[in-house]
Amino acid sequence: MTIPFAAQIARLPASTPFVGPEELERRRGAPFRLRVGANESAFGQSPTGMAAMQAALAESAWYADPTSHDLRHALAARLGVAADEMVVDAGIDTLLGLTVRLFCDVGTPVVTSLGAYPTFNYHVNGYGAALHTVPYKGFFEDTEALLEKAHEVGARLVYLANPDNPMGTCHDAATVQALIDGLPEDCLLVLDEAYVEFAPPGVAAAIDTSNPRVLRFRTFSKAYGMAGQRVGYCVAHREIINAFEKIRNHFDLNRVAQAGATASVNDDAFLTRVKAEVEAARQSVYALADRLGLYAEPSFTNFVALDVGSTERGQALLERLAEHGVFMRMPGVAPLNRCVRVGLSQPKEMAEVCETIASLVPELP
Ligand SMILES: Cc1ncc(COP(=O)(O)O)c(C=O)c1O
């Protein structure tokens, strides 16, 4: 029997969107000793957030507030926007899917960088929109090329992660603003700021919710250390937020996550500590690079791209690291795939990761 999938679903090739470290552990038959490959946070959670999550666990019989009222109001006050200029959902990944659904029909052109964060592409393909890519310029997303391509193909959406995954680079606010100002009519910028808390002031372009052509995404998965809880949000023009309200799944955000995020938002002492620890860990990777005569790209995120010279050497290093119980990943596309992505961690783990890399690099092909 032929199963009557919707036409767009029937067209999709079989795919596995993401092979997580747990699956890799099952395949190798042993757990990883060090998990520094998925851009998670190794720096804990806000103590006030943790206490709120523990208390909320006991209320698991109840649905969460479907409007995330308290969380939206806390975030809105922090960012200086109105609470109805924000939608909260189960991570940026969920919101990216909703965004593509809101703005793309089958065949609608969208633009991203070749090798950029792949979940956007995953949703674009899922909804049958037409993905156009431009290469990175060195280790940076090329905002001018994105703009040029957007004009060329008549794009509805342009995706930019700032700071970027997988390279950890970022553009300054003026460069992002020039991209925003140059967008074609009927084209919106999907501005993914998952790592913005790690970047210095001046990286995030000013939030202007009066401009209906910018959707800005942030998350509790990175600096706030809550990836497993799934909390992300989008700040945008009220009309766009109203459109999300037409289609989003109202109970996506679970009660524990909602309580934890709400109690963490303004824990600046925690964030300050995390940022300092991330900076210290970056320095240890830079020092490792110096010691090995390799290039480490200055990072504005919680990982560092370490250039090991070629894809072959990068793949060999990842395989050897896995044999030593270290889970790490690398970008998949040239010119980025001469790097491995070193996730930042606590000093003891970081020292182990660096020592393991240092012992393996001399043996690489
Ligand atoms: C650029 C970027 N955006 C979004 C995400 C995922 O965010 P969330 O956990 O909120 O879905 C990641 C995670 O690695 C990322 O690197």
The ligand as a Tripos MOL2 file, in Angstrom:
@<TRIPOS>MOLECULE
LIG
   16    16     1     0     0
SMALL
NO_CHARGES

@<TRIPOS>ATOM
      1 C1         22.9240   29.4620   15.8240 C.3       1 LIG1
      2 C2         22.0360   28.5930   16.6510 C.ar      1 LIG1
      3 N1         20.7350   28.8530   16.7010 N.ar      1 LIG1
      4 C3         19.9060   28.1070   17.4440 C.ar      1 LIG1
      5 C4         20.3640   27.0150   18.1530 C.ar      1 LIG1
      6 C5         19.3950   26.1830   18.9180 C.3       1 LIG1
      7 O1         18.7340   26.9470   19.8790 O.3       1 LIG1
      8 P1         17.6050   26.3020   20.7580 P.3       1 LIG1
      9 O2         18.2380   25.3340   21.6900 O.co2     1 LIG1
     10 O3         16.9820   27.4720   21.4460 O.co2     1 LIG1
     11 O4         16.6440   25.6180   19.8290 O.co2     1 LIG1
     12 C6         21.7190   26.6940   18.1310 C.ar      1 LIG1
     13 C7         22.2330   25.5210   18.8660 C.2       1 LIG1
     14 O5         23.3210   25.0450   18.6840 O.2       1 LIG1
     15 C8         22.5760   27.5000   17.3410 C.ar      1 LIG1
     16 O6         23.8840   27.2260   17.2600 O.3       1 LIG1
@<TRIPOS>BOND
     1     1     2 1
     2     2     3 ar
     3     2    15 ar
     4     3     4 ar
     5     4     5 ar
     6     5     6 1
     7     5    12 ar
     8     6     7 1
     9     7     8 1
    10     8     9 2
    11     8    10 1
    12     8    11 1
    13    12    13 1
    14    12    15 ar
    15    13    14 2
    16    15    16 1
@<TRIPOS>SUBSTRUCTURE
     1 LIG1         1 GROUP 0 **** ****
